[in-house]
């Protein structure tokens, strides 16, 4: 599947950016659907439906997908000059629960995204940029699964910002796995992490809103990971999109957390991986769990116990 590159003045703050077109990577017609060969899907590159799915999903969840940042203070070496705040972009995440009265929310992302922040610099602080704003809120890392690469972080929005977490809807997870051929959309921040180097510019290039790419579930669930099931899809993804939600077009529910690609096939940690992650979090705090607990039940328990 080929992907077009477009030069666009937005959604970046700096004007000279190169961004993959989020919606029109599919050349149109003639076949309306993929074909199946055994258990794998071969998607027709002229199929218009993935592009239409991306166009439909992006406005619904554009306020739910956040950017994961690292931020540190760079001390001035010139007397009289102020210190500089250095911000770097590391990946995506999305909101899965919130505590309105405390102005906090819970985000799920990839473990490797958080590791990148932690390994970048000892004095670099984990931050989250709220979609559609220029606000960077402090974030705190919690439970993770090394494989299949998921982690929860909490975000505390300072009250003086006058921004309420009510403005940012939660993404709901699907209780059912998606069959091969299901139409899906991957959302995330497609601004390449190394883009400032290519443009010879100082400072981060941060998108205002996430982008979306449509595609299909292209194979059966992969059970080879230690702690869950990996969902295979053909939505276009790059490093900056890690941690973004994979969303079913028909139900508007997430079925996975994008973790990367292997041999050109996109991979996402499944809903069951997220449910197990939350179960580990509860158990590590001495709380018993039931095998029948849903993700929402476990999220509510985490909130009631003030785990975030």
FIZAGU-648008 format. One record per residue (C-alpha): chain; residue number from 1; y, z, x; residue in three letters. Coordinates in pm, 1 decimal. Each point is the difference from the previous one (the first is absolute). Layout:
BEGIN
+-------+-----+----------+----------+----------+-----+
! chain !   n !        y !        z !        x ! res !
+-------+-----+----------+----------+----------+-----+
!     A ! NUM !        Y !        Z !        X ! ALA !
...
+-------+-----+----------+----------+----------+-----+
# end
This chain:
BEGIN
+-------+-----+----------+----------+----------+-----+
! chain !   n !        y !        z !        x ! res !
+-------+-----+----------+----------+----------+-----+
!     A !   1 !      0.0 !      0.0 !      0.0 ! UNK !
!     A !   2 !    327.6 !   -104.0 !    155.2 ! UNK !
!     A !   3 !    310.9 !    213.5 !    -16.4 ! UNK !
!     A !   4 !    349.4 !   -143.9 !     -1.1 ! UNK !
!     A !   5 !    280.6 !    153.9 !    200.8 ! UNK !
!     A !   6 !    342.8 !     10.0 !   -158.6 ! UNK !
!     A !   7 !    334.9 !    104.0 !    138.7 ! UNK !
!     A !   8 !    150.5 !    248.4 !   -240.1 ! UNK !
!     A !   9 !    321.4 !    208.3 !      5.1 ! UNK !
!     A !  10 !   -165.6 !    275.4 !   -200.5 ! UNK !
!     A !  11 !   -150.5 !    250.3 !    -57.5 ! UNK !
!     A !  12 !     95.5 !    103.4 !    354.8 ! UNK !
!     A !  13 !    324.9 !    172.3 !     90.9 ! UNK !
!     A !  14 !     52.6 !   -227.3 !    299.0 ! UNK !
!     A !  15 !     50.4 !   -356.5 !   -102.9 ! UNK !
!     A !  16 !   -198.3 !   -192.8 !    260.9 ! UNK !
!     A !  17 !   -361.0 !     68.3 !    -89.9 ! UNK !
!     A !  18 !   -314.9 !   -203.2 !    -28.1 ! UNK !
!     A !  19 !   -229.5 !    103.7 !   -280.2 ! UNK !
!     A !  20 !   -320.8 !   -140.2 !   -145.8 ! UNK !
!     A !  21 !     67.6 !   -112.3 !   -354.7 ! UNK !
!     A !  22 !   -148.6 !    274.8 !   -216.9 ! UNK !
!     A !  23 !    -88.3 !   -206.7 !   -303.2 ! UNK !
!     A !  24 !    -37.7 !   -370.2 !     75.5 ! UNK !
!     A !  25 !   -265.1 !     -9.3 !    265.4 ! UNK !
!     A !  26 !   -233.5 !   -174.3 !   -247.5 ! UNK !
!     A !  27 !     46.8 !   -376.1 !    -31.3 ! UNK !
!     A !  28 !    -37.3 !    -91.6 !   -364.1 ! UNK !
!     A !  29 !   -286.0 !   -158.9 !   -195.1 ! UNK !
!     A !  30 !   -250.2 !   -148.7 !    -71.0 ! UNK !
!     A !  31 !   -280.3 !    260.4 !    -44.2 ! UNK !
!     A !  32 !     77.8 !    298.7 !   -229.5 ! UNK !
!     A !  33 !   -260.0 !    235.9 !    143.0 ! UNK !
!     A !  34 !   -210.5 !     86.7 !    304.4 ! UNK !
!     A !  35 !   -362.2 !    -97.3 !     31.2 ! UNK !
!     A !  36 !   -279.8 !    236.3 !     98.3 ! UNK !
!     A !  37 !   -272.6 !    -53.3 !    257.3 ! UNK !
!     A !  38 !   -253.6 !    277.7 !    -20.7 ! UNK !
!     A !  39 !    201.6 !    320.3 !     33.1 ! UNK !
!     A !  40 !    308.4 !   -143.5 !    169.2 ! UNK !
!     A !  41 !    298.5 !   -176.4 !   -149.2 ! UNK !
!     A !  42 !    146.7 !   -318.7 !    139.1 ! UNK !
!     A !  43 !    357.9 !    -12.0 !   -130.2 ! UNK !
!     A !  44 !    157.4 !   -339.0 !    -60.4 ! UNK !
!     A !  45 !    314.8 !    -24.1 !    211.4 ! UNK !
!     A !  46 !    177.0 !   -192.2 !   -279.6 ! UNK !
!     A !  47 !    -66.1 !    269.1 !   -261.2 ! UNK !
!     A !  48 !    336.6 !    113.8 !   -147.1 ! UNK !
!     A !  49 !   -122.5 !    328.8 !   -144.6 ! UNK !
!     A !  50 !     33.7 !    221.8 !    311.4 ! UNK !
!     A !  51 !    367.0 !    -96.7 !     30.4 ! UNK !
!     A !  52 !     56.6 !     67.6 !   -368.7 ! UNK !
!     A !  53 !   -175.4 !    335.5 !     31.0 ! UNK !
!     A !  54 !    225.8 !    101.0 !    288.7 ! UNK !
!     A !  55 !    308.2 !    -98.6 !   -198.2 ! UNK !
!     A !  56 !   -122.3 !    211.2 !   -292.9 ! UNK !
!     A !  57 !   -101.0 !    311.6 !    194.7 ! UNK !
!     A !  58 !    289.1 !     28.8 !    247.1 ! UNK !
!     A !  59 !    274.6 !    101.2 !   -249.7 ! UNK !
!     A !  60 !   -224.3 !    266.4 !   -156.1 ! UNK !
!     A !  61 !    -80.1 !    183.6 !    323.4 ! UNK !
!     A !  62 !    299.9 !    -78.5 !    220.6 ! UNK !
!     A !  63 !    118.6 !    362.0 !    -37.2 ! UNK !
!     A !  64 !   -343.0 !    147.8 !     79.9 ! UNK !
!     A !  65 !    -66.3 !   -138.1 !    349.6 ! UNK !
!     A !  66 !    172.5 !    174.8 !    291.3 ! UNK !
!     A !  67 !     56.3 !    -62.8 !    370.4 ! UNK !
!     A !  68 !   -146.5 !    235.1 !    261.5 ! UNK !
!     A !  69 !    246.7 !     64.0 !    281.5 ! UNK !
!     A !  70 !     33.8 !    192.4 !    322.9 ! UNK !
!     A !  71 !    338.7 !    145.4 !     80.3 ! UNK !
!     A !  72 !    142.2 !    179.6 !    303.9 ! UNK !
!     A !  73 !    330.2 !     99.5 !    150.2 ! UNK !
!     A !  74 !    102.8 !   -188.8 !    312.2 ! UNK !
!     A !  75 !    236.0 !    216.2 !    200.1 ! UNK !
!     A !  76 !    310.1 !   -169.2 !    130.5 ! UNK !
!     A !  77 !     31.5 !    -21.7 !    377.2 ! UNK !
!     A !  78 !    373.4 !    -67.7 !    -25.5 ! UNK !
!     A !  79 !    227.2 !    296.9 !    -49.1 ! UNK !
!     A !  80 !    185.0 !    -20.1 !   -327.8 ! UNK !
!     A !  81 !   -238.8 !   -251.2 !   -154.3 ! UNK !
!     A !  82 !   -203.5 !    118.0 !   -303.1 ! UNK !
!     A !  83 !   -378.0 !     22.5 !      2.8 ! UNK !
!     A !  84 !   -184.0 !   -286.4 !   -170.9 ! UNK !
!     A !  85 !   -271.1 !     17.3 !   -265.8 ! UNK !
!     A !  86 !   -277.5 !   -242.8 !     98.2 ! UNK !
!     A !  87 !   -217.3 !   -120.4 !   -289.9 ! UNK !
!     A !  88 !   -319.8 !   -204.3 !     29.1 ! UNK !
!     A !  89 !   -215.8 !   -156.5 !   -270.2 ! UNK !
!     A !  90 !   -377.4 !     59.6 !     11.0 ! UNK !
!     A !  91 !   -154.1 !   -100.9 !   -332.7 ! UNK !
!     A !  92 !    -21.5 !     38.0 !   -377.1 ! UNK !
!     A !  93 !   -118.6 !    259.2 !   -249.5 ! UNK !
!     A !  94 !     21.1 !     62.3 !   -372.5 ! UNK !
!     A !  95 !     75.9 !    287.6 !   -235.5 ! UNK !
!     A !  96 !   -301.3 !    152.9 !   -178.3 ! UNK !
!     A !  97 !    134.0 !    334.6 !   -132.3 ! UNK !
!     A !  98 !    329.6 !    182.9 !    -33.8 ! UNK !
!     A !  99 !    144.5 !    344.6 !    -72.2 ! UNK !
!     A ! 100 !    323.0 !    -70.7 !   -183.5 ! UNK !
!     A ! 101 !    143.2 !    351.6 !     -2.8 ! UNK !
!     A ! 102 !    -43.3 !     34.9 !    376.4 ! UNK !
!     A ! 103 !    105.0 !   -361.5 !     65.0 ! UNK !
!     A ! 104 !   -313.9 !    -73.9 !    202.4 ! UNK !
!     A ! 105 !   -262.1 !   -269.8 !    -15.1 ! UNK !
!     A ! 106 !   -331.3 !    -82.2 !    160.2 ! UNK !
!     A ! 107 !    -58.0 !   -328.4 !    181.9 ! UNK !
!     A ! 108 !   -323.4 !   -156.8 !    119.1 ! UNK !
!     A ! 109 !     -1.5 !   -221.7 !    306.3 ! UNK !
!     A ! 110 !   -224.6 !    -83.5 !    296.6 ! UNK !
!     A ! 111 !   -100.8 !    249.2 !    263.5 ! UNK !
!     A ! 112 !     78.9 !   -250.7 !    276.1 ! UNK !
!     A ! 113 !    357.9 !    -32.2 !   -127.1 ! UNK !
!     A ! 114 !     55.5 !    374.9 !     36.1 ! UNK !
!     A ! 115 !   -173.9 !      0.7 !    338.2 ! UNK !
!     A ! 116 !    238.8 !   -271.7 !    117.8 ! UNK !
!     A ! 117 !    296.1 !    221.5 !    -90.1 ! UNK !
!     A ! 118 !   -154.5 !    304.2 !    168.9 ! UNK !
!     A ! 119 !    -90.0 !   -191.9 !    315.1 ! UNK !
!     A ! 120 !    330.2 !   -181.0 !     30.7 ! UNK !
!     A ! 121 !    206.6 !    290.8 !    124.3 ! UNK !
!     A ! 122 !    -45.2 !    375.4 !      6.0 ! UNK !
!     A ! 123 !    337.1 !     61.5 !   -161.1 ! UNK !
!     A ! 124 !    -33.5 !   -271.2 !   -265.8 ! UNK !
!     A ! 125 !      2.8 !    134.3 !   -356.3 ! UNK !
!     A ! 126 !   -194.7 !   -146.3 !   -291.4 ! UNK !
!     A ! 127 !    233.8 !   -138.8 !   -267.0 ! UNK !
!     A ! 128 !    -33.9 !   -208.1 !   -316.2 ! UNK !
!     A ! 129 !    257.6 !   -249.1 !   -122.4 ! UNK !
!     A ! 130 !     26.6 !     -5.1 !   -377.5 ! UNK !
!     A ! 131 !    -17.5 !   -350.7 !   -147.5 ! UNK !
!     A ! 132 !    325.3 !   -153.3 !   -112.5 ! UNK !
!     A ! 133 !    203.3 !    257.2 !    198.3 ! UNK !
!     A ! 134 !    117.8 !     73.1 !    352.5 ! UNK !
!     A ! 135 !   -127.8 !    359.6 !    -21.6 ! UNK !
!     A ! 136 !   -249.9 !    122.0 !    258.4 ! UNK !
!     A ! 137 !   -170.7 !    317.5 !   -123.0 ! UNK !
!     A ! 138 !   -205.8 !    237.9 !    218.1 ! UNK !
!     A ! 139 !   -377.5 !    -31.8 !    -37.7 ! UNK !
!     A ! 140 !   -291.9 !    222.9 !     95.4 ! UNK !
!     A ! 141 !   -352.4 !   -111.2 !     86.3 ! UNK !
!     A ! 142 !   -297.2 !    157.8 !   -179.3 ! UNK !
!     A ! 143 !   -369.7 !    -81.8 !    -45.1 ! UNK !
!     A ! 144 !   -145.2 !   -321.8 !    137.3 ! UNK !
!     A ! 145 !   -326.5 !   -187.6 !     40.9 ! UNK !
!     A ! 146 !    -33.0 !   -171.4 !    338.1 ! UNK !
!     A ! 147 !   -231.9 !   -251.5 !   -161.4 ! UNK !
!     A ! 148 !     83.5 !   -181.5 !   -222.4 ! UNK !
!     A ! 149 !    352.2 !     69.7 !    128.3 ! UNK !
!     A ! 150 !    195.0 !    179.6 !   -275.2 ! UNK !
!     A ! 151 !    240.1 !    294.5 !      1.4 ! UNK !
!     A ! 152 !    224.6 !    184.9 !   -243.6 ! UNK !
!     A ! 153 !    353.1 !    105.5 !     88.4 ! UNK !
!     A ! 154 !    256.3 !    192.0 !   -204.1 ! UNK !
!     A ! 155 !    366.2 !    -95.5 !    -26.1 ! UNK !
!     A ! 156 !    280.5 !    245.9 !    -71.6 ! UNK !
!     A ! 157 !    315.4 !   -163.9 !   -137.0 ! UNK !
!     A ! 158 !    298.9 !    224.2 !     85.7 ! UNK !
!     A ! 159 !    190.2 !    108.9 !   -314.1 ! UNK !
!     A ! 160 !    337.6 !    -83.2 !    156.3 ! UNK !
!     A ! 161 !    -93.2 !   -367.8 !     -8.4 ! UNK !
!     A ! 162 !     27.6 !      3.8 !   -381.0 ! UNK !
!     A ! 163 !   -309.9 !   -221.0 !    -15.0 ! UNK !
!     A ! 164 !   -276.4 !    110.2 !   -237.1 ! UNK !
!     A ! 165 !   -367.1 !    -80.5 !     58.2 ! UNK !
!     A ! 166 !     -7.0 !    -96.2 !   -368.4 ! UNK !
!     A ! 167 !    147.7 !   -333.2 !    108.6 ! UNK !
!     A ! 168 !   -321.7 !    -88.1 !    181.3 ! UNK !
!     A ! 169 !   -313.9 !    -56.2 !   -211.7 ! UNK !
!     A ! 170 !   -347.7 !     93.9 !    117.3 ! UNK !
!     A ! 171 !   -272.2 !   -259.1 !     54.1 ! UNK !
!     A ! 172 !   -310.4 !     80.3 !   -205.0 ! UNK !
!     A ! 173 !   -345.7 !    -65.3 !    142.9 ! UNK !
!     A ! 174 !   -260.1 !   -196.1 !   -193.6 ! UNK !
!     A ! 175 !   -312.9 !    199.8 !    -89.8 ! UNK !
!     A ! 176 !   -211.6 !   -315.5 !     16.4 ! UNK !
!     A ! 177 !    -76.9 !   -219.4 !    303.4 ! UNK !
!     A ! 178 !    108.3 !   -363.7 !    -13.5 ! UNK !
!     A ! 179 !   -254.5 !   -279.0 !    -22.9 ! UNK !
!     A ! 180 !     -4.4 !   -299.2 !    232.6 ! UNK !
!     A ! 181 !    262.0 !   -250.2 !   -116.9 ! UNK !
!     A ! 182 !    237.6 !    262.2 !   -143.6 ! UNK !
!     A ! 183 !    364.5 !   -102.0 !     37.1 ! UNK !
!     A ! 184 !    190.3 !    253.8 !    214.1 ! UNK !
!     A ! 185 !    336.1 !     48.5 !    168.2 ! UNK !
!     A ! 186 !     75.9 !    171.1 !    331.3 ! UNK !
!     A ! 187 !    339.9 !    167.2 !     27.6 ! UNK !
!     A ! 188 !    161.9 !    117.4 !    320.5 ! UNK !
!     A ! 189 !    276.5 !    -53.5 !    249.9 ! UNK !
!     A ! 190 !    -51.0 !   -329.2 !    177.0 ! UNK !
!     A ! 191 !    285.5 !     37.0 !    245.5 ! UNK !
!     A ! 192 !   -180.6 !    -41.6 !    333.4 ! UNK !
!     A ! 193 !     16.4 !    312.1 !    214.5 ! UNK !
!     A ! 194 !    102.4 !   -198.4 !    310.3 ! UNK !
!     A ! 195 !    258.4 !   -215.9 !   -177.6 ! UNK !
!     A ! 196 !    303.5 !    163.0 !    170.9 ! UNK !
!     A ! 197 !   -142.0 !   -106.5 !    337.4 ! UNK !
!     A ! 198 !    -29.0 !   -362.0 !   -110.2 ! UNK !
!     A ! 199 !    357.7 !     -0.4 !   -126.3 ! UNK !
!     A ! 200 !    134.5 !    190.9 !    301.3 ! UNK !
!     A ! 201 !    160.8 !    258.2 !   -226.6 ! UNK !
!     A ! 202 !     32.9 !    376.1 !     32.6 ! UNK !
!     A ! 203 !   -120.3 !    235.9 !   -272.3 ! UNK !
!     A ! 204 !   -252.0 !    -37.6 !   -281.6 ! UNK !
!     A ! 205 !    -18.9 !   -281.9 !   -252.0 ! UNK !
!     A ! 206 !    -92.8 !    178.9 !   -321.4 ! UNK !
!     A ! 207 !    -66.9 !   -167.1 !   -333.0 ! UNK !
!     A ! 208 !    165.5 !    128.0 !   -315.3 ! UNK !
!     A ! 209 !   -303.2 !    -74.3 !   -217.6 ! UNK !
!     A ! 210 !   -369.2 !    -76.2 !     60.2 ! UNK !
!     A ! 211 !   -151.7 !   -345.8 !    -25.2 ! UNK !
!     A ! 212 !   -317.4 !   -107.1 !   -179.3 ! UNK !
!     A ! 213 !   -281.2 !   -247.6 !     68.2 ! UNK !
!     A ! 214 !   -264.5 !   -104.1 !   -250.4 ! UNK !
!     A ! 215 !   -366.7 !    -71.9 !     60.2 ! UNK !
!     A ! 216 !   -353.3 !     81.1 !   -109.6 ! UNK !
!     A ! 217 !   -279.8 !    242.9 !     66.2 ! UNK !
!     A ! 218 !   -213.3 !   -220.1 !    226.3 ! UNK !
!     A ! 219 !   -315.3 !    200.3 !     54.0 ! UNK !
!     A ! 220 !   -202.4 !    298.4 !   -115.3 ! UNK !
!     A ! 221 !    106.7 !    351.1 !    103.2 ! UNK !
!     A ! 222 !    -84.4 !     78.2 !    361.8 ! UNK !
!     A ! 223 !   -177.3 !    336.8 !     31.9 ! UNK !
!     A ! 224 !    -14.1 !      6.0 !    379.3 ! UNK !
!     A ! 225 !    290.1 !    244.4 !     46.5 ! UNK !
!     A ! 226 !    -83.2 !    367.7 !     47.1 ! UNK !
!     A ! 227 !    201.4 !    141.9 !   -290.5 ! UNK !
!     A ! 228 !     10.8 !   -262.7 !   -267.3 ! UNK !
!     A ! 229 !     14.0 !   -358.4 !   -109.7 ! UNK !
!     A ! 230 !    214.8 !   -281.7 !    137.3 ! UNK !
!     A ! 231 !    137.7 !   -259.1 !   -241.9 ! UNK !
!     A ! 232 !      5.7 !   -357.6 !    134.9 ! UNK !
!     A ! 233 !    280.0 !   -235.5 !   -106.0 ! UNK !
!     A ! 234 !    192.7 !   -306.0 !    117.2 ! UNK !
!     A ! 235 !    359.1 !    116.3 !    -52.0 ! UNK !
!     A ! 236 !    214.0 !    -73.8 !    302.2 ! UNK !
!     A ! 237 !     83.0 !    310.9 !    201.2 ! UNK !
!     A ! 238 !    161.4 !     87.4 !    331.1 ! UNK !
!     A ! 239 !     31.8 !    323.2 !    192.2 ! UNK !
!     A ! 240 !    310.2 !    119.8 !   -186.1 ! UNK !
!     A ! 241 !   -183.9 !    -21.8 !   -333.8 ! UNK !
!     A ! 242 !   -260.5 !    259.8 !    106.8 ! UNK !
!     A ! 243 !     -6.8 !    279.9 !   -254.4 ! UNK !
!     A ! 244 !    115.3 !   -215.5 !   -291.3 ! UNK !
!     A ! 245 !   -181.3 !     -7.4 !   -336.7 ! UNK !
!     A ! 246 !   -248.7 !   -266.4 !   -106.3 ! UNK !
!     A ! 247 !     62.7 !    -36.0 !   -375.1 ! UNK !
!     A ! 248 !   -205.6 !   -161.1 !   -273.3 ! UNK !
!     A ! 249 !    207.3 !   -253.7 !   -189.0 ! UNK !
!     A ! 250 !   -172.4 !     60.6 !   -334.2 ! UNK !
!     A ! 251 !     28.4 !    381.0 !    -12.1 ! UNK !
!     A ! 252 !    296.3 !     61.0 !    234.7 ! UNK !
!     A ! 253 !   -204.5 !    273.4 !    169.9 ! UNK !
!     A ! 254 !    -63.4 !     39.4 !    372.5 ! UNK !
!     A ! 255 !   -354.0 !    -57.8 !    125.7 ! UNK !
!     A ! 256 !     63.8 !     65.7 !    367.1 ! UNK !
!     A ! 257 !    225.5 !     75.9 !    296.2 ! UNK !
!     A ! 258 !     48.4 !   -293.8 !    236.7 ! UNK !
!     A ! 259 !   -131.2 !     89.8 !    347.0 ! UNK !
!     A ! 260 !     -2.7 !   -335.6 !    182.4 ! UNK !
!     A ! 261 !   -206.0 !   -315.2 !     42.7 ! UNK !
!     A ! 262 !   -330.0 !    -83.8 !    166.8 ! UNK !
!     A ! 263 !    -73.1 !   -364.8 !     84.9 ! UNK !
!     A ! 264 !    267.6 !   -106.8 !   -245.4 ! UNK !
!     A ! 265 !   -131.4 !    207.0 !   -292.1 ! UNK !
!     A ! 266 !    234.8 !    266.6 !   -132.5 ! UNK !
!     A ! 267 !   -138.4 !    351.8 !    -33.6 ! UNK !
!     A ! 268 !    112.4 !    289.1 !   -217.3 ! UNK !
!     A ! 269 !   -133.2 !    354.9 !    -24.1 ! UNK !
!     A ! 270 !   -133.5 !     29.1 !   -354.5 ! UNK !
!     A ! 271 !     88.0 !    236.8 !   -282.9 ! UNK !
!     A ! 272 !   -310.8 !    200.7 !     85.0 ! UNK !
!     A ! 273 !    130.5 !     49.7 !    354.9 ! UNK !
!     A ! 274 !    321.1 !    146.4 !   -139.8 ! UNK !
!     A ! 275 !   -194.5 !    227.7 !   -235.7 ! UNK !
!     A ! 276 !   -208.8 !    127.7 !    293.9 ! UNK !
!     A ! 277 !    312.6 !     50.8 !    209.9 ! UNK !
!     A ! 278 !    153.4 !    222.8 !   -268.0 ! UNK !
!     A ! 279 !   -329.1 !    185.8 !    -34.4 ! UNK !
!     A ! 280 !     -2.1 !     73.7 !    375.1 ! UNK !
!     A ! 281 !    357.4 !    124.6 !    -25.8 ! UNK !
!     A ! 282 !    -90.8 !    242.0 !   -279.0 ! UNK !
!     A ! 283 !   -316.3 !    119.0 !    174.6 ! UNK !
!     A ! 284 !    186.5 !     61.2 !    325.8 ! UNK !
!     A ! 285 !    220.9 !    239.0 !   -197.8 ! UNK !
!     A ! 286 !   -295.2 !    186.5 !   -150.0 ! UNK !
!     A ! 287 !      0.2 !   -172.4 !   -337.8 ! UNK !
!     A ! 288 !   -325.5 !   -115.6 !   -157.6 ! UNK !
!     A ! 289 !    -23.3 !   -350.2 !   -140.8 ! UNK !
!     A ! 290 !   -218.3 !   -176.5 !   -255.1 ! UNK !
!     A ! 291 !   -161.5 !   -337.4 !     59.1 ! UNK !
!     A ! 292 !    138.7 !   -110.9 !   -336.1 ! UNK !
!     A ! 293 !    362.9 !     73.1 !     92.6 ! UNK !
!     A ! 294 !    229.7 !   -299.1 !    -32.8 ! UNK !
!     A ! 295 !    272.6 !    -78.9 !    248.7 ! UNK !
!     A ! 296 !    260.7 !    122.9 !   -247.1 ! UNK !
!     A ! 297 !   -184.5 !    329.2 !    -48.3 ! UNK !
!     A ! 298 !     -9.5 !     58.9 !    374.7 ! UNK !
!     A ! 299 !    364.5 !    -96.9 !     40.9 ! UNK !
!     A ! 300 !    101.2 !    248.5 !   -269.0 ! UNK !
!     A ! 301 !   -204.5 !    273.7 !    169.8 ! UNK !
!     A ! 302 !    171.3 !    -70.6 !    332.6 ! UNK !
!     A ! 303 !    337.8 !     34.8 !   -170.0 ! UNK !
!     A ! 304 !    -94.2 !    320.2 !   -185.4 ! UNK !
!     A ! 305 !   -113.7 !    159.5 !    326.2 ! UNK !
!     A ! 306 !    323.5 !   -104.2 !    172.4 ! UNK !
!     A ! 307 !   -184.0 !   -196.3 !    265.3 ! UNK !
!     A ! 308 !    312.1 !   -212.1 !     24.4 ! UNK !
+-------+-----+----------+----------+----------+-----+
# end
